[in-house]
Amino acid sequence: MVDARGYSCPIPVVMVQRAVKADDPQELTVLVDEQVCVENVTRFAKASGYSVTVIRDGDEYRMELKK
């Protein structure tokens, strides 16, 4: 899991890139708290071969990335 809450872009994208590069996970949960982060992480994830499901919980978002 990548907890990127409290960080502004591009930091959440960089955190996800590092997690993908280090482990090449089939599934990855990402927590963010800004809509722009959802958009940017989604763009990176799709370009890296992941499907993305976003679940909003108040002011936070849980993103489920799956290959």
C-alpha positions, 0 to 999 in steps of 0.5 A: 500500500502507498499512503500518499495522503498529505502530499501534493503532486507530483509526490504521490505519482513518484511514490507509486512509481517507486512501488511499481518499480521495486515490486512490480505488484499485481495489485496495489492500493494507493491512498490520496486526498486530492482529486488532482492526485487521483487523476495523475496517479490514474494516468500513470497507472494506466500507462503502466498496464493497470486498471484503476478503481477509485473509491471516495471516502469523504475527502480521501480516495482509495485507489485500487490498481490491478494488472 
